[in-house]
Amino acid sequence: MQSQKSLKKALNRLLKQHDPIASLDQDPLQIPHRYKDARDQEIAAVFSAQIAYGRVSLFLPVLNKLTAIWDRKGGPSAWVDALRASDLPSLSEITYRWNKPRDFLILGLTLQETHKDYPRLSYLFESQYRRSDEDLRACLDRSVGILLEYAVVAAQQINPTWNTVQRLPDSFRRFLSRPSGGSACKRWHLLMRWMVRRRQPDLGLWKLPPSKLLMPIDVHVHRLSGLLGLLTRSAVDDKAVVQLTQALRVLRPRDPVGFDFALSHLGISGHCLGRYDKKVCPTCPLYSVCIHPNQ
């Protein structure tokens, strides 16, 4: 592993060279940024994070279609409040890989059920944080467990036989992964980064400490973390999340996930090829601490 001093210097150099606002057009976070109301932003963020897997160029068009549906109803919050099982046909074009229209309908109805007890999703997470000894990993696990219970109630509006968590469609249950199941929960950690961090480009809407956040690990972050010696685990799972977050917390105690956006977009932009290239690599701000130049 590189020395902590050199790693921190290189990562800070990356942050200085990276304009997060300029990169929003290639990031799902652009969707909640389109709204001003906090509840609209929160709902938009939930859907945007849950569909943020695979290529940005493939899932952003789906999010744009979903945004158009919301806006015809007055925004995400108004859409969730008015949503009914009979609205499934209106979502016929909202499909992405294994997620089909019914999955997005169930997710919307789940938020509707949740809002009966927690008018904002932040209230649920903040309450569970206090009950989890101020551990955000445990908070996430408890909160998603509660959302699964609301999902069962919501899903029965569509199909009465979906009366237990196990009976919910598998494609929908993938939305509600939990750390206790070993999942890296990339999409939930991404949502929490958006909602908790108060620095651009994140929204800072939830009253939770940024210092307790865990790192979202996508394919780009996983590869780059290995190249920097921050992560030795090959599997993308909960243990990898904990390992990487601990390494970054040493470098940046108050904001361990603060490097996430820049690292991820270094890969998304194509500026990191995942292999040594004599034309590309020397221009990278992480060149001096990457293992490739030394191979």
C-alpha positions as a Markdown table, in Angstrom:
| # | Residue | x | y | z |
|---|---|---|---|---|
| 1 | Met | 0.0 | 0.0 | 0.0 |
| 2 | Gln | 1.2 | 3.5 | -0.8 |
| 3 | Ser | 2.1 | 5.8 | 2.1 |
| 4 | Gln | -0.9 | 7.6 | 3.6 |
| 5 | Lys | 0.7 | 10.9 | 2.9 |
| 6 | Ser | 1.3 | 10.3 | -0.8 |
| 7 | Leu | -2.2 | 8.8 | -1.3 |
| 8 | Lys | -3.9 | 11.7 | 0.4 |
| 9 | Lys | -1.9 | 14.2 | -1.6 |
| 10 | Ala | -2.8 | 12.4 | -4.9 |
| 11 | Leu | -6.5 | 12.0 | -4.1 |
| 12 | Asn | -6.7 | 15.7 | -3.0 |
| 13 | Arg | -5.1 | 16.6 | -6.4 |
| 14 | Leu | -7.8 | 14.5 | -8.1 |
| 15 | Leu | -10.5 | 16.5 | -6.2 |
| 16 | Lys | -9.0 | 19.8 | -7.2 |
| 17 | Gln | -8.9 | 18.9 | -10.9 |
| 18 | His | -12.4 | 17.4 | -11.0 |
| 19 | Asp | -15.4 | 19.7 | -11.3 |
| 20 | Pro | -18.4 | 17.7 | -9.9 |
| 21 | Ile | -21.0 | 20.1 | -11.4 |
| 22 | Ala | -19.5 | 19.7 | -14.9 |
| 23 | Ser | -19.8 | 15.9 | -14.5 |
| 24 | Leu | -23.5 | 15.9 | -13.5 |
| 25 | Asp | -24.6 | 15.4 | -17.0 |
| 26 | Gln | -23.1 | 11.9 | -16.8 |
| 27 | Asp | -24.4 | 11.1 | -13.3 |
| 28 | Pro | -27.8 | 10.0 | -12.0 |
| 29 | Leu | -27.6 | 12.7 | -9.3 |
| 30 | Gln | -28.6 | 15.1 | -12.0 |
| 31 | Ile | -32.2 | 13.9 | -11.6 |
| 32 | Pro | -32.8 | 15.0 | -8.0 |
| 33 | His | -31.0 | 18.2 | -8.8 |
| 34 | Arg | -33.8 | 19.1 | -11.2 |
| 35 | Tyr | -36.2 | 19.7 | -8.3 |
| 36 | Lys | -36.2 | 22.3 | -5.6 |
| 37 | Asp | -38.5 | 20.8 | -3.0 |
| 38 | Ala | -36.7 | 18.5 | -0.5 |
| 39 | Arg | -39.4 | 15.7 | -0.7 |
| 40 | Asp | -39.3 | 15.8 | -4.5 |
| 41 | Gln | -35.5 | 15.5 | -4.4 |
| 42 | Glu | -35.6 | 12.7 | -1.9 |
| 43 | Ile | -38.0 | 10.6 | -4.0 |
| 44 | Ala | -36.2 | 11.3 | -7.2 |
| 45 | Ala | -32.9 | 10.3 | -5.5 |
| 46 | Val | -34.4 | 7.0 | -4.4 |
| 47 | Phe | -35.4 | 6.0 | -7.9 |
| 48 | Ser | -32.2 | 7.4 | -9.4 |
| 49 | Ala | -29.9 | 5.5 | -7.0 |
| 50 | Gln | -31.8 | 2.2 | -7.5 |
| 51 | Ile | -31.5 | 2.3 | -11.2 |
| 52 | Ala | -27.8 | 3.4 | -11.1 |
| 53 | Tyr | -26.2 | 0.1 | -12.2 |
| 54 | Gly | -24.7 | -0.7 | -15.6 |
| 55 | Arg | -23.8 | 2.0 | -18.1 |
| 56 | Val | -24.9 | 5.6 | -17.5 |
| 57 | Ser | -25.8 | 6.0 | -21.2 |
| 58 | Leu | -28.3 | 3.1 | -20.8 |
| 59 | Phe | -30.1 | 4.0 | -17.5 |
| 60 | Leu | -30.2 | 7.8 | -17.9 |
| 61 | Pro | -32.8 | 7.6 | -20.7 |
| 62 | Val | -35.0 | 5.5 | -18.5 |
| 63 | Leu | -34.7 | 8.0 | -15.7 |
| 64 | Asn | -35.6 | 10.8 | -18.1 |
| 65 | Lys | -38.8 | 8.9 | -19.1 |
| 66 | Leu | -39.7 | 8.4 | -15.5 |
| 67 | Thr | -39.1 | 12.1 | -14.8 |
| 68 | Ala | -41.5 | 13.0 | -17.6 |
| 69 | Ile | -44.2 | 10.8 | -15.9 |
| 70 | Trp | -43.6 | 12.5 | -12.6 |
| 71 | Asp | -43.7 | 16.0 | -14.0 |
| 72 | Arg | -47.1 | 15.3 | -15.7 |
| 73 | Lys | -48.4 | 14.6 | -12.2 |
| 74 | Gly | -46.8 | 17.7 | -10.6 |
| 75 | Gly | -43.5 | 16.1 | -9.5 |
| 76 | Pro | -42.2 | 13.0 | -7.8 |
| 77 | Ser | -44.0 | 13.7 | -4.5 |
| 78 | Ala | -47.4 | 14.3 | -6.1 |
| 79 | Trp | -46.9 | 11.2 | -8.2 |
| 80 | Val | -46.2 | 9.0 | -5.2 |
| 81 | Asp | -49.1 | 10.4 | -3.2 |
| 82 | Ala | -51.6 | 9.7 | -6.1 |
| 83 | Leu | -50.1 | 6.4 | -7.2 |
| 84 | Arg | -52.4 | 3.4 | -7.5 |
| 85 | Ala | -52.0 | -0.2 | -8.6 |
| 86 | Ser | -54.1 | 0.6 | -11.7 |
| 87 | Asp | -51.3 | 3.0 | -12.8 |
| 88 | Leu | -49.1 | 0.2 | -14.1 |
| 89 | Pro | -49.9 | 0.8 | -17.8 |
| 90 | Ser | -48.5 | 4.4 | -17.4 |
| 91 | Leu | -45.1 | 2.8 | -16.5 |
| 92 | Ser | -45.0 | 0.5 | -19.5 |
| 93 | Glu | -41.9 | 2.1 | -20.9 |
| 94 | Ile | -40.0 | 2.1 | -17.6 |
| 95 | Thr | -37.9 | -1.0 | -17.9 |
| 96 | Tyr | -34.2 | -1.5 | -17.4 |
| 97 | Arg | -32.4 | -4.8 | -17.6 |
| 98 | Trp | -34.1 | -7.1 | -15.0 |
| 99 | Asn | -36.3 | -4.4 | -13.6 |
| 100 | Lys | -39.7 | -4.2 | -15.1 |
| 101 | Pro | -42.6 | -1.6 | -14.8 |
| 102 | Arg | -44.1 | -3.5 | -11.8 |
| 103 | Asp | -40.9 | -3.1 | -9.9 |
| 104 | Phe | -41.0 | 0.7 | -10.2 |
| 105 | Leu | -44.7 | 0.7 | -9.3 |
| 106 | Ile | -44.0 | -1.4 | -6.2 |
| 107 | Leu | -41.2 | 1.0 | -5.2 |
| 108 | Gly | -43.5 | 4.0 | -5.6 |
| 109 | Leu | -46.2 | 2.3 | -3.6 |
| 110 | Thr | -43.7 | 1.3 | -0.9 |
| 111 | Leu | -42.7 | 5.0 | -0.5 |
| 112 | Gln | -46.4 | 5.9 | -0.3 |
| 113 | Glu | -46.9 | 3.4 | 2.5 |
| 114 | Thr | -43.8 | 4.5 | 4.2 |
| 115 | His | -44.9 | 8.2 | 4.1 |
| 116 | Lys | -48.0 | 7.3 | 6.2 |
| 117 | Asp | -45.7 | 6.9 | 9.1 |
| 118 | Tyr | -42.6 | 8.8 | 7.9 |
| 119 | Pro | -43.6 | 11.8 | 5.7 |
| 120 | Arg | -39.9 | 11.9 | 4.6 |
| 121 | Leu | -37.6 | 9.0 | 4.2 |
| 122 | Ser | -35.1 | 10.9 | 6.2 |
| 123 | Tyr | -37.3 | 10.6 | 9.3 |
| 124 | Leu | -37.1 | 6.8 | 9.0 |
| 125 | Phe | -33.3 | 6.7 | 8.6 |
| 126 | Glu | -32.7 | 9.3 | 11.3 |
| 127 | Ser | -34.9 | 7.4 | 13.8 |
| 128 | Gln | -33.1 | 4.1 | 13.0 |
| 129 | Tyr | -29.7 | 5.8 | 13.4 |
| 130 | Arg | -30.6 | 6.7 | 17.0 |
| 131 | Arg | -31.6 | 3.1 | 17.6 |
| 132 | Ser | -28.5 | 1.6 | 16.0 |
| 133 | Asp | -25.9 | 3.1 | 18.4 |
| 134 | Glu | -25.1 | 5.8 | 15.8 |
| 135 | Asp | -23.8 | 3.2 | 13.3 |
| 136 | Leu | -24.8 | 4.0 | 9.8 |
| 137 | Arg | -24.3 | 0.5 | 8.5 |
| 138 | Ala | -26.6 | -0.9 | 11.1 |
| 139 | Cys | -29.0 | 2.1 | 10.5 |
| 140 | Leu | -29.1 | 1.2 | 6.8 |
| 141 | Asp | -29.8 | -2.5 | 7.6 |
| 142 | Arg | -32.7 | -1.7 | 9.9 |
| 143 | Ser | -34.2 | 1.0 | 7.7 |
| 144 | Val | -34.2 | -1.3 | 4.6 |
| 145 | Gly | -35.7 | -4.1 | 6.7 |
| 146 | Ile | -38.6 | -1.7 | 7.6 |
| 147 | Leu | -39.0 | -0.7 | 4.0 |
| 148 | Leu | -39.4 | -4.4 | 3.1 |
| 149 | Glu | -42.3 | -4.6 | 5.5 |
| 150 | Tyr | -43.9 | -1.6 | 3.8 |
| 151 | Ala | -43.2 | -3.2 | 0.5 |
| 152 | Val | -45.2 | -6.2 | 1.4 |
| 153 | Val | -48.2 | -4.1 | 2.2 |
| 154 | Ala | -47.7 | -2.1 | -1.0 |
| 155 | Ala | -47.3 | -5.1 | -3.3 |
| 156 | Gln | -50.5 | -6.7 | -2.2 |
| 157 | Gln | -52.3 | -3.9 | -3.9 |
| 158 | Ile | -51.0 | -5.4 | -7.1 |
| 159 | Asn | -51.1 | -9.1 | -6.2 |
| 160 | Pro | -52.6 | -10.3 | -2.9 |
| 161 | Thr | -50.4 | -13.4 | -3.0 |
| 162 | Trp | -47.3 | -11.2 | -2.4 |
| 163 | Asn | -48.0 | -11.3 | 1.3 |
| 164 | Thr | -44.5 | -12.0 | 2.6 |
| 165 | Val | -41.0 | -10.6 | 1.8 |
| 166 | Gln | -40.0 | -13.9 | 0.2 |
| 167 | Arg | -43.0 | -13.7 | -2.1 |
| 168 | Leu | -42.1 | -10.3 | -3.4 |
| 169 | Pro | -40.8 | -10.4 | -7.0 |
| 170 | Asp | -37.0 | -11.1 | -6.9 |
| 171 | Ser | -36.3 | -8.3 | -9.4 |
| 172 | Phe | -38.0 | -5.9 | -6.9 |
| 173 | Arg | -36.2 | -7.3 | -3.8 |
| 174 | Arg | -32.9 | -6.4 | -5.5 |
| 175 | Phe | -33.8 | -2.8 | -4.8 |
| 176 | Leu | -33.9 | -3.5 | -1.1 |
| 177 | Ser | -30.5 | -5.2 | -0.5 |
| 178 | Arg | -29.1 | -5.2 | 3.1 |
| 179 | Pro | -25.6 | -5.3 | 4.5 |
| 180 | Ser | -26.6 | -8.2 | 6.8 |
| 181 | Gly | -27.1 | -10.3 | 3.6 |
| 182 | Gly | -23.5 | -9.6 | 2.6 |
| 183 | Ser | -24.4 | -7.2 | -0.2 |
| 184 | Ala | -22.2 | -4.2 | -1.0 |
| 185 | Cys | -25.5 | -2.2 | -1.1 |
| 186 | Lys | -23.8 | 0.2 | -3.6 |
| 187 | Arg | -27.1 | 1.9 | -4.5 |
| 188 | Trp | -28.1 | 2.5 | -0.9 |
| 189 | His | -24.7 | 3.8 | 0.1 |
| 190 | Leu | -24.8 | 6.0 | -3.0 |
| 191 | Leu | -28.2 | 7.4 | -1.9 |
| 192 | Met | -26.9 | 8.1 | 1.6 |
| 193 | Arg | -23.9 | 9.9 | 0.2 |
| 194 | Trp | -26.2 | 12.1 | -1.9 |
| 195 | Met | -28.6 | 12.7 | 1.1 |
| 196 | Val | -26.0 | 13.2 | 3.9 |
| 197 | Arg | -22.9 | 15.0 | 2.5 |
| 198 | Arg | -23.3 | 18.8 | 2.4 |
| 199 | Arg | -20.6 | 19.5 | -0.2 |
| 200 | Gln | -21.3 | 19.6 | -3.9 |
| 201 | Pro | -22.6 | 17.8 | -5.8 |
| 202 | Asp | -24.4 | 16.1 | -2.9 |
| 203 | Leu | -27.7 | 17.4 | -1.4 |
| 204 | Gly | -27.2 | 17.3 | 2.3 |
| 205 | Leu | -30.8 | 16.8 | 3.2 |
| 206 | Trp | -30.5 | 14.2 | 6.0 |
| 207 | Lys | -29.4 | 15.0 | 9.5 |
| 208 | Leu | -26.8 | 12.3 | 9.7 |
| 209 | Pro | -23.0 | 12.6 | 10.1 |
| 210 | Pro | -20.9 | 12.4 | 6.9 |
| 211 | Ser | -18.1 | 10.9 | 8.9 |
| 212 | Lys | -20.1 | 7.7 | 9.4 |
| 213 | Leu | -20.9 | 7.1 | 5.7 |
| 214 | Leu | -19.7 | 4.0 | 3.9 |
| 215 | Met | -18.2 | 4.0 | 0.4 |
| 216 | Pro | -20.4 | 3.1 | -2.5 |
| 217 | Ile | -18.4 | 0.6 | -4.6 |
| 218 | Asp | -19.1 | 0.4 | -8.4 |
| 219 | Val | -16.9 | -1.3 | -10.9 |
| 220 | His | -14.8 | 1.9 | -11.4 |
| 221 | Val | -14.3 | 2.5 | -7.7 |
| 222 | His | -13.5 | -1.1 | -7.1 |
| 223 | Arg | -10.8 | -1.2 | -9.8 |
| 224 | Leu | -9.2 | 2.1 | -8.9 |
| 225 | Ser | -9.2 | 1.2 | -5.2 |
| 226 | Gly | -7.3 | -1.9 | -6.0 |
| 227 | Leu | -4.8 | 0.0 | -8.2 |
| 228 | Leu | -4.2 | 2.4 | -5.3 |
| 229 | Gly | -3.7 | -0.3 | -2.7 |
| 230 | Leu | -6.8 | 0.8 | -0.8 |
| 231 | Leu | -8.6 | -2.4 | -1.3 |
| 232 | Thr | -7.3 | -6.0 | -1.4 |
| 233 | Arg | -10.6 | -7.8 | -1.5 |
| 234 | Ser | -11.6 | -9.1 | -5.0 |
| 235 | Ala | -15.3 | -9.6 | -4.2 |
| 236 | Val | -17.6 | -6.6 | -4.3 |
| 237 | Asp | -19.5 | -7.2 | -1.1 |
| 238 | Asp | -20.1 | -5.7 | 2.4 |
| 239 | Lys | -16.7 | -6.7 | 3.6 |
| 240 | Ala | -15.1 | -4.8 | 0.7 |
| 241 | Val | -17.2 | -1.8 | 1.6 |
| 242 | Val | -16.0 | -1.9 | 5.2 |
| 243 | Gln | -12.4 | -2.4 | 4.2 |
| 244 | Leu | -12.3 | 0.5 | 1.7 |
| 245 | Thr | -14.2 | 2.9 | 4.0 |
| 246 | Gln | -11.8 | 2.2 | 6.8 |
| 247 | Ala | -8.8 | 2.9 | 4.5 |
| 248 | Leu | -10.4 | 6.2 | 3.3 |
| 249 | Arg | -11.4 | 7.2 | 6.8 |
| 250 | Val | -7.7 | 7.2 | 7.8 |
| 251 | Leu | -7.1 | 9.7 | 5.0 |
| 252 | Arg | -10.2 | 11.8 | 5.5 |
| 253 | Pro | -11.8 | 11.2 | 8.9 |
| 254 | Arg | -14.6 | 13.7 | 8.6 |
| 255 | Asp | -15.6 | 12.8 | 5.0 |
| 256 | Pro | -14.4 | 9.3 | 4.1 |
| 257 | Val | -16.7 | 9.0 | 1.0 |
| 258 | Gly | -15.7 | 12.4 | -0.3 |
| 259 | Phe | -13.5 | 10.9 | -3.0 |
| 260 | Asp | -16.3 | 8.7 | -4.4 |
| 261 | Phe | -17.7 | 11.0 | -7.1 |
| 262 | Ala | -14.2 | 11.9 | -8.5 |
| 263 | Leu | -13.0 | 8.3 | -8.4 |
| 264 | Ser | -16.1 | 7.0 | -10.1 |
| 265 | His | -16.1 | 9.6 | -12.8 |
| 266 | Leu | -12.4 | 9.0 | -13.5 |
| 267 | Gly | -13.6 | 5.6 | -14.8 |
| 268 | Ile | -16.9 | 6.7 | -16.3 |
| 269 | Ser | -15.1 | 9.4 | -18.3 |
| 270 | Gly | -12.7 | 6.9 | -19.8 |
| 271 | His | -9.7 | 8.7 | -18.3 |
| 272 | Cys | -8.8 | 5.5 | -16.5 |
| 273 | Leu | -8.5 | 2.5 | -18.8 |
| 274 | Gly | -7.8 | 0.0 | -16.0 |
| 275 | Arg | -4.4 | -0.8 | -17.6 |
| 276 | Tyr | -1.2 | 1.1 | -18.3 |
| 277 | Asp | -1.3 | 3.4 | -21.3 |
| 278 | Lys | 1.7 | 5.6 | -22.0 |
| 279 | Lys | -0.4 | 8.4 | -23.4 |
| 280 | Val | -3.2 | 8.4 | -20.9 |
| 281 | Cys | -1.7 | 7.4 | -17.5 |
| 282 | Pro | 1.0 | 10.1 | -17.1 |
| 283 | Thr | -1.7 | 12.8 | -17.3 |
| 284 | Cys | -3.7 | 11.2 | -14.4 |
| 285 | Pro | -3.5 | 13.0 | -11.0 |
| 286 | Leu | -3.2 | 9.5 | -9.4 |
| 287 | Tyr | -0.3 | 8.4 | -11.6 |
| 288 | Ser | 2.3 | 8.6 | -8.9 |
| 289 | Val | 0.5 | 6.3 | -6.6 |
| 290 | Cys | -1.0 | 3.9 | -9.1 |
| 291 | Ile | 0.5 | 0.4 | -9.4 |
| 292 | His | 0.5 | 0.4 | -13.2 |
| 293 | Pro | 3.4 | 2.9 | -13.8 |
| 294 | Asn | 5.6 | 0.6 | -11.7 |
| 295 | Gln | 4.8 | -2.6 | -13.7 |
